[in-house]
Amino acid sequence: MNINTILVMTSLLFVTFNSFAHHVLGRPSYSLGEDSNTPPSMQVETQIGEYYVTYMAFPAFPKPGDSGRVNLYASRIDNGLPFNGKVRFKVRDDSFFSSKEEILGVQNIDDGVYRQGFVFKDAGDYIVTAEFESNGEPYVIDFPLRIGEPFPIGPIGLTIFVISLLLLFVNITQRKRLAHVKASQHHQKDSNEQSAGYKP
Amino acid sequence: MVHPGLSAGWVLVVLVSMILLSVWLMRSVPVATRSVNLPVISIFNLPFVGKIIQRIISRPAVITMLRIFAAATFLLVIAAGLFGTQVAERNIATTLTWTLWWSGVVISVFFVGSAWCAICPWDAIATWLVRRRLWKKGSAISSFNIRVPKVIRNIWPALIMFVVLTWLELGYGVTTSPYATALLALLIVVLATISLAVYERKAFCRYFCAVGRTLGAYGGIAPIALRPIDNAVCANCKTLECYNGSNDIEPCPTHLVMGSLKQNTYCTSCGACTQSCPYQNINWQIRNIGDEITYSARPHWDESWFILGLLSLTMFHGFTMMPYWEDWMRQLAYMIGDSGRILTSFSIGMAVAMFIPVLLYSACITWLQYITGKQENWRRIFSAMALSILPLAFAYHIAHNLSHLVRESQGFISVVFNPFGTNTLPLSTHEIHMRHLNPVVDNNIVFALQAILILFGFWMALKILRYRLPQISTSGKPESRLAFMPMLVFISLMSIINLWLLMQPMIMRM
């Protein structure tokens, strides 16, 4: 899938802190703060080594051509201080058949948040990855992102096509077999009658 | 949202009771044989409601109406999944399928056995498409009616399908995606239709359907089943309409002969036998819970693996909902360089989680074989003893699903009125907390039920063990009470793990 059209939108500051390298299980949840008028976001919260990490995407259901943003927050569990460093954001197709990957951008911290903008031209399933290094340890966080609505007609069409084809095949085959059996029986009956009538 | 686990008080009660039951088992005289004249009550003989139930069950139109309703709901689920909002908690596809149905269908076995199979929309839609009849017997030429190949004429395919479903549910996250839920539903309809168009009778129900076989396995514990009223009538029957069908009614979809039916494993409760029997000799009967699995069920190699699979996978469900699980998966993913949805790490974790109970069970069976002087076939002991672990899987499955049902089903009414979730937003933090604070059923009631269920599973397992263990010995009784030890250790260990799992705070889907 083509992801060349991803545009980098934001950039920022940085400093450093220690952490472990880990991955985030890609199970998103959708949320909406009751006192917020921002569009619904998709977010993953997780504990990584000595940090709490929150990863959010706005809007929760971006469409092709829409501007969106990924926010990454990382703060120490022990004292709540934010991670301060450089974070590299990348994106790739979430598909078994594609390993194409592109860099979205490298961001520095801005008011405790790493912000990365994006615009996707094509609908599809993507994995956005945030990477940083601390004390020589690579740090990788993956985040699934769906762009656009999944195509609804395809599955129904495919189901109807498969079932229709199957039923048609079974019916035609069975009717042919039945006709063949009837013809054989008829032929057998004629042969028997002829045999019975034949007197040498 | 993280929900609290079972309180320490209940755990203590269960543990003490388990110790007392274990002492009872070790001190009691093993039951060698027992005449299988188990007490049953015919539902049709119940005062007031008996006749009404009889009329309902013996009319194909009633079952058909229920099937139409189930199929219509199923089509709504597919439409909502494909065209509705992708916010899982606002779409009927995910809420009805995973929160209500998937959680409730196992609980329903406790009350109505495998009745779900009678109105199953997968089978209903496949049957209507292939047979081209809403009810009554379909056309003979609508299917190839090929006999299922011997190599898959068992429930290994159903076990594999159950593993795949669990992987999709917990690994791929199909439960949080209405679209994926709809795709899965469509896929199963296609599989059921192919099976019906190619193989004789309902091979999908008998050999391939993970849900049907799960309900069938648990059906051995259920207090209700279709059985002959008078066995003598069946013994003298020469026409076997239940097996062969009648002019109007389909034969038994899973090749059962009611006169010789001893266990519910393959009964789909379709009621064809009640409708086709010329003597009206088949009806629903109420019996003691667990009598069938204890006394009359026959152990089979494939079914014993299915039972073991049920135990492993239900426990695995519990593990994946613990806060530790994601941390383990992250560490594993880091070790092997997995990324993205970390499905490789999940698959490894799932395989290990499934393998451990199998390994422990096999070790206990080997120990038991050693105690019995290696006179018995390992495979035979393996199959026979698996019956005793079925209640453990059943009890934990219900206890676990109870959490889902009670804690996640809130707000379902609003989804019923807006099944596609049109113009809805994701749950706000306020809504999540309000749901958490106001559960459908009080947490203490849920805890009490869960504790009772685990204790019930343990007691039932010991009861089956007490009856089944002497049967594996050629002498008809175990050589010593020591023979109880291996399975007692396994049953206790699994029950304690199940109890521990219920004690843990659990991350629910919403």
Boltz contact constraints between the chains, C-beta under 6 A:
constraints:
  - contact:
      token1: [A, 21]
      token2: [B, 334]
      max_distance: 6.0
  - contact:
      token1: [A, 22]
      token2: [B, 330]
      max_distance: 6.0
  - contact:
      token1: [A, 22]
      token2: [B, 334]
      max_distance: 6.0
  - contact:
      token1: [A, 23]
      token2: [B, 330]
      max_distance: 6.0
  - contact:
      token1: [A, 23]
      token2: [B, 333]
      max_distance: 6.0
  - contact:
      token1: [A, 23]
      token2: [B, 339]
      max_distance: 6.0
  - contact:
      token1: [A, 23]
      token2: [B, 342]
      max_distance: 6.0
  - contact:
      token1: [A, 25]
      token2: [B, 326]
      max_distance: 6.0
  - contact:
      token1: [A, 25]
      token2: [B, 329]
      max_distance: 6.0
  - contact:
      token1: [A, 26]
      token2: [B, 341]
      max_distance: 6.0
  - contact:
      token1: [A, 27]
      token2: [B, 173]
      max_distance: 6.0
  - contact:
      token1: [A, 30]
      token2: [B, 87]
      max_distance: 6.0
  - contact:
      token1: [A, 30]
      token2: [B, 426]
      max_distance: 6.0
  - contact:
      token1: [A, 31]
      token2: [B, 426]
      max_distance: 6.0
  - contact:
      token1: [A, 32]
      token2: [B, 425]
      max_distance: 6.0
  - contact:
      token1: [A, 32]
      token2: [B, 426]
      max_distance: 6.0
  - contact:
      token1: [A, 32]
      token2: [B, 428]
      max_distance: 6.0
  - contact:
      token1: [A, 33]
      token2: [B, 429]
      max_distance: 6.0
  - contact:
      token1: [A, 34]
      token2: [B, 428]
      max_distance: 6.0
  - contact:
      token1: [A, 34]
      token2: [B, 429]
      max_distance: 6.0
  - contact:
      token1: [A, 34]
      token2: [B, 430]
      max_distance: 6.0
  - contact:
      token1: [A, 40]
      token2: [B, 425]
      max_distance: 6.0
  - contact:
      token1: [A, 40]
      token2: [B, 426]
      max_distance: 6.0
  - contact:
      token1: [A, 127]
      token2: [B, 340]
      max_distance: 6.0
  - contact:
      token1: [A, 142]
      token2: [B, 339]
      max_distance: 6.0
  - contact:
      token1: [A, 142]
      token2: [B, 340]
      max_distance: 6.0
  - contact:
      token1: [A, 150]
      token2: [B, 179]
      max_distance: 6.0
  - contact:
      token1: [A, 152]
      token2: [B, 82]
      max_distance: 6.0
  - contact:
      token1: [A, 152]
      token2: [B, 83]
      max_distance: 6.0
  - contact:
      token1: [A, 155]
      token2: [B, 183]
      max_distance: 6.0
  - contact:
      token1: [A, 155]
      token2: [B, 186]
      max_distance: 6.0
  - contact:
      token1: [A, 159]
      token2: [B, 186]
      max_distance: 6.0
  - contact:
      token1: [A, 159]
      token2: [B, 190]
      max_distance: 6.0
  - contact:
      token1: [A, 162]
      token2: [B, 190]
      max_distance: 6.0
  - contact:
      token1: [A, 163]
      token2: [B, 193]
      max_distance: 6.0
  - contact:
      token1: [A, 166]
      token2: [B, 197]
      max_distance: 6.0
  - contact:
      token1: [A, 170]
      token2: [B, 197]
      max_distance: 6.0
  - contact:
      token1: [A, 174]
      token2: [B, 141]
      max_distance: 6.0
  - contact:
      token1: [A, 178]
      token2: [B, 141]
      max_distance: 6.0
